[in-house]
Amino acid sequence: MQSALSFHLQAIANDNEPIPQPRGIESYVDALENSEGEELFLTYINFQSVLPEFVIA
């Protein structure tokens, strides 16, 4: 999963598109609360390990 996300984010960066801002745990909670019973696949990635050159200070 991490390599797929890394590939996707690198492609965004190569296209000079803005990298999406990381979101915190509240985004997981919101997704679960608003899922209406849907099954979700939520994941966490360490952004610094995926694209260290784009780490937001």
A tleap script that builds the chain and sets N, CA, C and O, in Angstrom:
source leaprc.protein.ff14SB
mol = sequence {
  NMET GLN SER ALA LEU SER PHE HIE LEU GLN
  ALA ILE ALA ASN ASP ASN GLU PRO ILE PRO
  GLN PRO ARG GLY ILE GLU SER TYR VAL ASP
  ALA LEU GLU ASN SER GLU GLY GLU GLU LEU
  PHE LEU THR TYR ILE ASN PHE GLN SER VAL
  LEU PRO GLU PHE VAL ILE CALA
}
set mol.1.N position { 0.824 -1.187 0.000 }
set mol.1.CA position { 0.000 0.000 0.000 }
set mol.1.C position { 0.876 1.262 0.000 }
set mol.1.O position { 0.610 2.224 -0.720 }
set mol.2.N position { 1.918 1.226 0.823 }
set mol.2.CA position { 2.786 2.397 0.911 }
set mol.2.C position { 3.460 2.686 -0.427 }
set mol.2.O position { 3.592 3.849 -0.807 }
set mol.3.N position { 3.885 1.660 -1.141 }
set mol.3.CA position { 4.547 1.903 -2.424 }
set mol.3.C position { 3.562 2.464 -3.449 }
set mol.3.O position { 3.948 3.297 -4.271 }
set mol.4.N position { 2.305 2.030 -3.421 }
set mol.4.CA position { 1.304 2.573 -4.336 }
set mol.4.C position { 1.028 4.045 -4.037 }
set mol.4.O position { 0.919 4.862 -4.951 }
set mol.5.N position { 0.916 4.371 -2.757 }
set mol.5.CA position { 0.699 5.769 -2.388 }
set mol.5.C position { 1.914 6.626 -2.725 }
set mol.5.O position { 1.773 7.765 -3.172 }
set mol.6.N position { 3.090 6.082 -2.513 }
set mol.6.CA position { 4.311 6.799 -2.860 }
set mol.6.C position { 4.345 7.102 -4.357 }
set mol.6.O position { 4.663 8.219 -4.765 }
set mol.7.N position { 4.015 6.099 -5.168 }
set mol.7.CA position { 3.979 6.275 -6.618 }
set mol.7.C position { 2.975 7.356 -7.006 }
set mol.7.O position { 3.271 8.220 -7.832 }
set mol.8.N position { 1.802 7.304 -6.414 }
set mol.8.CA position { 0.748 8.277 -6.713 }
set mol.8.C position { 1.173 9.691 -6.321 }
set mol.8.O position { 1.012 10.624 -7.108 }
set mol.9.N position { 1.708 9.856 -5.122 }
set mol.9.CA position { 2.124 11.178 -4.674 }
set mol.9.C position { 3.299 11.710 -5.486 }
set mol.9.O position { 3.373 12.908 -5.759 }
set mol.10.N position { 4.216 10.828 -5.872 }
set mol.10.CA position { 5.343 11.260 -6.707 }
set mol.10.C position { 4.844 11.735 -8.064 }
set mol.10.O position { 5.361 12.712 -8.605 }
set mol.11.N position { 3.843 11.054 -8.623 }
set mol.11.CA position { 3.264 11.472 -9.902 }
set mol.11.C position { 2.612 12.843 -9.770 }
set mol.11.O position { 2.743 13.681 -10.662 }
set mol.12.N position { 1.916 13.075 -8.672 }
set mol.12.CA position { 1.313 14.393 -8.430 }
set mol.12.C position { 2.401 15.451 -8.393 }
set mol.12.O position { 2.269 16.504 -9.017 }
set mol.13.N position { 3.476 15.176 -7.662 }
set mol.13.CA position { 4.582 16.136 -7.548 }
set mol.13.C position { 5.244 16.369 -8.903 }
set mol.13.O position { 5.570 17.507 -9.242 }
set mol.14.N position { 5.443 15.313 -9.678 }
set mol.14.CA position { 6.069 15.452 -10.999 }
set mol.14.C position { 5.222 16.268 -11.953 }
set mol.14.O position { 5.747 16.904 -12.867 }
set mol.15.N position { 3.909 16.255 -11.746 }
set mol.15.CA position { 3.003 17.054 -12.575 }
set mol.15.C position { 2.836 18.471 -12.042 }
set mol.15.O position { 2.005 19.236 -12.531 }
set mol.16.N position { 3.637 18.813 -11.029 }
set mol.16.CA position { 3.575 20.138 -10.393 }
set mol.16.C position { 2.195 20.461 -9.822 }
set mol.16.O position { 1.784 21.621 -9.773 }
set mol.17.N position { 1.497 19.425 -9.398 }
set mol.17.CA position { 0.210 19.598 -8.728 }
set mol.17.C position { 0.471 19.697 -7.225 }
set mol.17.O position { 1.476 19.179 -6.739 }
set mol.18.N position { -0.412 20.349 -6.494 }
set mol.18.CA position { -0.203 20.442 -5.046 }
set mol.18.C position { -0.384 19.082 -4.365 }
set mol.18.O position { -1.307 18.330 -4.678 }
set mol.19.N position { 0.509 18.791 -3.440 }
set mol.19.CA position { 0.414 17.570 -2.646 }
set mol.19.C position { -0.716 17.763 -1.627 }
set mol.19.O position { -0.747 18.787 -0.945 }
set mol.20.N position { -1.634 16.817 -1.509 }
set mol.20.CA position { -2.708 16.967 -0.513 }
set mol.20.C position { -2.130 17.126 0.890 }
set mol.20.O position { -1.131 16.497 1.240 }
set mol.21.N position { -2.764 17.965 1.672 }
set mol.21.CA position { -2.330 18.179 3.048 }
set mol.21.C position { -2.636 16.940 3.887 }
set mol.21.O position { -3.724 16.372 3.779 }
set mol.22.N position { -1.688 16.518 4.720 }
set mol.22.CA position { -1.982 15.399 5.630 }
set mol.22.C position { -3.120 15.768 6.576 }
set mol.22.O position { -3.264 16.924 6.975 }
set mol.23.N position { -3.913 14.779 6.921 }
set mol.23.CA position { -5.014 14.986 7.862 }
set mol.23.C position { -4.786 14.113 9.078 }
set mol.23.O position { -4.126 13.077 8.995 }
set mol.24.N position { -5.317 14.522 10.178 }
set mol.24.CA position { -5.117 13.806 11.432 }
set mol.24.C position { -6.161 12.745 11.689 }
set mol.24.O position { -6.973 12.411 10.826 }
set mol.25.N position { -6.116 12.232 12.886 }
set mol.25.CA position { -7.007 11.149 13.305 }
set mol.25.C position { -8.475 11.538 13.201 }
set mol.25.O position { -9.334 10.676 13.014 }
set mol.26.N position { -8.768 12.831 13.321 }
set mol.26.CA position { -10.170 13.248 13.227 }
set mol.26.C position { -10.781 12.911 11.868 }
set mol.26.O position { -11.994 12.729 11.770 }
set mol.27.N position { -9.967 12.827 10.827 }
set mol.27.CA position { -10.504 12.446 9.519 }
set mol.27.C position { -10.953 10.989 9.516 }
set mol.27.O position { -11.923 10.646 8.841 }
set mol.28.N position { -10.258 10.119 10.266 }
set mol.28.CA position { -10.683 8.734 10.408 }
set mol.28.C position { -12.012 8.661 11.150 }
set mol.28.O position { -12.930 7.950 10.740 }
set mol.29.N position { -12.097 9.403 12.241 }
set mol.29.CA position { -13.314 9.399 13.052 }
set mol.29.C position { -14.495 9.913 12.224 }
set mol.29.O position { -15.577 9.327 12.256 }
set mol.30.N position { -14.288 11.004 11.485 }
set mol.30.CA position { -15.348 11.545 10.630 }
set mol.30.C position { -15.787 10.526 9.580 }
set mol.30.O position { -16.982 10.362 9.334 }
set mol.31.N position { -14.837 9.851 8.969 }
set mol.31.CA position { -15.172 8.861 7.941 }
set mol.31.C position { -16.006 7.733 8.537 }
set mol.31.O position { -16.984 7.294 7.933 }
set mol.32.N position { -15.623 7.270 9.709 }
set mol.32.CA position { -16.382 6.198 10.345 }
set mol.32.C position { -17.772 6.647 10.768 }
set mol.32.O position { -18.739 5.904 10.607 }
set mol.33.N position { -17.879 7.852 11.305 }
set mol.33.CA position { -19.176 8.361 11.745 }
set mol.33.C position { -20.122 8.598 10.574 }
set mol.33.O position { -21.338 8.481 10.728 }
set mol.34.N position { -19.582 8.927 9.418 }
set mol.34.CA position { -20.405 9.243 8.252 }
set mol.34.C position { -20.503 8.092 7.254 }
set mol.34.O position { -20.964 8.289 6.130 }
set mol.35.N position { -20.079 6.905 7.647 }
set mol.35.CA position { -20.017 5.785 6.711 }
set mol.35.C position { -21.365 5.130 6.441 }
set mol.35.O position { -21.508 4.408 5.455 }
set mol.36.N position { -22.356 5.366 7.297 }
set mol.36.CA position { -23.680 4.774 7.139 }
set mol.36.C position { -23.612 3.266 6.940 }
set mol.36.O position { -24.367 2.706 6.146 }
set mol.37.N position { -22.704 2.607 7.664 }
set mol.37.CA position { -22.595 1.156 7.597 }
set mol.37.C position { -21.704 0.630 6.496 }
set mol.37.O position { -21.483 -0.578 6.408 }
set mol.38.N position { -21.187 1.505 5.655 }
set mol.38.CA position { -20.289 1.058 4.601 }
set mol.38.C position { -19.003 0.521 5.213 }
set mol.38.O position { -18.569 0.976 6.272 }
set mol.39.N position { -18.404 -0.441 4.542 }
set mol.39.CA position { -17.099 -0.917 4.968 }
set mol.39.C position { -16.054 -0.018 4.322 }
set mol.39.O position { -16.110 0.259 3.124 }
set mol.40.N position { -15.107 0.432 5.126 }
set mol.40.CA position { -14.085 1.355 4.653 }
set mol.40.C position { -12.704 0.753 4.803 }
set mol.40.O position { -12.457 -0.062 5.693 }
set mol.41.N position { -11.815 1.161 3.929 }
set mol.41.CA position { -10.414 0.812 4.065 }
set mol.41.C position { -9.676 2.109 4.346 }
set mol.41.O position { -9.492 2.945 3.462 }
set mol.42.N position { -9.262 2.258 5.580 }
set mol.42.CA position { -8.534 3.452 5.989 }
set mol.42.C position { -7.107 3.049 6.305 }
set mol.42.O position { -6.860 1.986 6.875 }
set mol.43.N position { -6.180 3.897 5.934 }
set mol.43.CA position { -4.782 3.582 6.182 }
set mol.43.C position { -4.028 4.808 6.641 }
set mol.43.O position { -4.477 5.941 6.469 }
set mol.44.N position { -2.897 4.565 7.215 }
set mol.44.CA position { -2.007 5.624 7.667 }
set mol.44.C position { -0.665 5.414 6.978 }
set mol.44.O position { -0.166 4.291 6.903 }
set mol.45.N position { -0.088 6.490 6.480 }
set mol.45.CA position { 1.268 6.409 5.962 }
set mol.45.C position { 2.101 7.497 6.618 }
set mol.45.O position { 1.605 8.580 6.930 }
set mol.46.N position { 3.349 7.197 6.817 }
set mol.46.CA position { 4.285 8.190 7.320 }
set mol.46.C position { 4.741 8.995 6.107 }
set mol.46.O position { 5.547 8.520 5.307 }
set mol.47.N position { 4.227 10.204 5.975 }
set mol.47.CA position { 4.493 11.031 4.800 }
set mol.47.C position { 5.980 11.238 4.595 }
set mol.47.O position { 6.454 11.239 3.459 }
set mol.48.N position { 6.722 11.413 5.675 }
set mol.48.CA position { 8.156 11.652 5.568 }
set mol.48.C position { 8.873 10.452 4.945 }
set mol.48.O position { 9.851 10.629 4.219 }
set mol.49.N position { 8.405 9.253 5.215 }
set mol.49.CA position { 9.053 8.079 4.631 }
set mol.49.C position { 8.675 7.886 3.164 }
set mol.49.O position { 9.417 7.258 2.409 }
set mol.50.N position { 7.527 8.422 2.760 }
set mol.50.CA position { 7.066 8.272 1.386 }
set mol.50.C position { 7.693 9.333 0.464 }
set mol.50.O position { 8.235 9.009 -0.592 }
set mol.51.N position { 7.609 10.585 0.878 }
set mol.51.CA position { 8.154 11.687 0.085 }
set mol.51.C position { 8.911 12.649 0.999 }
set mol.51.O position { 8.416 13.738 1.292 }
set mol.52.N position { 10.088 12.264 1.449 }
set mol.52.CA position { 10.798 13.120 2.411 }
set mol.52.C position { 11.101 14.511 1.880 }
set mol.52.O position { 11.229 15.452 2.663 }
set mol.53.N position { 11.219 14.660 0.576 }
set mol.53.CA position { 11.522 15.981 0.011 }
set mol.53.C position { 10.334 16.929 0.067 }
set mol.53.O position { 10.497 18.124 -0.181 }
set mol.54.N position { 9.144 16.431 0.385 }
set mol.54.CA position { 7.953 17.255 0.434 }
set mol.54.C position { 7.376 17.399 1.831 }
set mol.54.O position { 6.231 17.825 1.988 }
set mol.55.N position { 8.149 17.050 2.843 }
set mol.55.CA position { 7.657 17.154 4.215 }
set mol.55.C position { 7.339 18.598 4.525 }
set mol.55.O position { 8.142 19.499 4.282 }
set mol.56.N position { 6.150 18.801 5.068 }
set mol.56.CA position { 5.679 20.141 5.418 }
set mol.56.C position { 6.164 20.454 6.811 }
set mol.56.O position { 5.905 19.699 7.748 }
set mol.57.N position { 6.867 21.562 6.956 }
set mol.57.CA position { 7.443 21.925 8.266 }
set mol.57.C position { 6.381 22.362 9.240 }
set mol.57.O position { 6.693 22.700 10.382 }
savepdb mol mol.pdb
quit
